[in-house]
Amino acid sequence: MSSSVAASDIQKNFGLWHDRALKEPVRVTKYGRETVYLISAETFHQLWASYRRAGSTLELTDAEMALMDEAQVPAEHDYDYEEDPAPDAGPATGH
């Protein structure tokens, strides 16, 4: 659960909110609207480490591509597109 505070209160009592952010994220609002979060350095580094960036398959090694080629979908997640109903003609145009 995070605390919520107005930006003006952060200015007046930064030390208090700094210490609170060491324990939990602090939601900062400006004119009643959420604008930013104040978080600890530890939380920031955990989030940054878990952030995944998209990359091109051109960046993969041959070994990584081979692993992808050999990958199998588990039976419980297997899907047969032929089971899908035929697409309809789309929304009526009213003509």
C-alpha positions in Angstrom: 0.0 0.0 0.0 1.4 3.4 -0.8 0.9 6.8 0.9 -0.4 9.7 -1.1 0.7 13.3 -0.6 0.3 16.7 -2.3 3.5 18.0 -4.0 3.3 21.1 -1.9 3.5 18.9 1.3 6.6 17.1 -0.2 8.3 20.6 -0.5 7.4 21.5 3.1 8.3 18.1 4.7 10.7 16.4 2.4 12.6 14.6 5.2 9.4 13.0 6.4 8.3 11.8 2.9 11.9 10.7 2.1 11.9 8.5 5.1 8.4 7.2 4.2 9.6 6.4 0.7 12.3 4.2 2.1 9.5 1.9 3.5 6.8 2.2 0.8 6.2 4.1 -2.5 4.8 7.6 -2.0 2.2 8.7 -4.5 2.6 12.5 -5.2 -0.3 14.5 -6.5 -0.4 18.0 -8.0 -3.8 19.7 -8.2 -5.4 16.4 -7.0 -3.9 14.4 -9.9 -1.3 11.7 -9.6 1.9 12.9 -11.2 4.9 10.9 -9.8 5.9 8.4 -7.2 8.8 8.8 -4.7 10.4 5.4 -4.2 13.6 4.1 -2.5 16.7 3.5 -4.4 16.4 -0.2 -3.7 12.9 -0.3 -5.2 14.1 1.7 -8.2 17.0 -0.7 -8.9 14.7 -3.8 -8.5 12.2 -2.3 -11.0 15.0 -1.3 -13.4 16.5 -4.8 -13.2 13.2 -6.4 -14.0 12.4 -4.0 -16.9 12.7 -5.9 -20.1 13.6 -4.1 -23.3 12.4 -5.3 -26.7 15.1 -6.5 -29.0 15.4 -7.6 -32.6 15.7 -11.3 -33.4 18.7 -10.2 -35.5 20.5 -9.7 -32.1 20.1 -13.4 -31.1 22.9 -15.9 -31.5 22.4 -19.0 -33.7 22.2 -21.0 -30.5 19.4 -18.8 -29.1 17.5 -19.1 -32.4 17.9 -22.9 -32.4 16.4 -23.0 -28.9 13.4 -21.0 -30.1 13.0 -23.3 -33.1 13.0 -26.4 -30.8 10.6 -24.9 -28.3 7.3 -26.7 -27.9 4.0 -25.3 -26.6 2.7 -27.2 -23.6 -0.4 -29.3 -24.4 -2.5 -27.3 -22.0 -1.7 -24.1 -24.0 -1.8 -25.7 -27.5 -4.2 -23.9 -29.8 -5.8 -24.8 -33.1 -6.8 -21.8 -35.2 -9.1 -24.0 -37.3 -11.4 -24.1 -34.2 -12.0 -20.4 -34.5 -15.3 -19.3 -36.0 -15.1 -17.7 -39.4 -14.8 -14.0 -39.2 -18.0 -12.1 -40.0 -18.3 -9.5 -42.6 -17.8 -6.8 -40.0 -20.2 -4.2 -38.6 -23.3 -3.4 -40.6 -23.0 -0.2 -42.7 -26.7 0.7 -42.4 -27.3 0.6 -46.2 
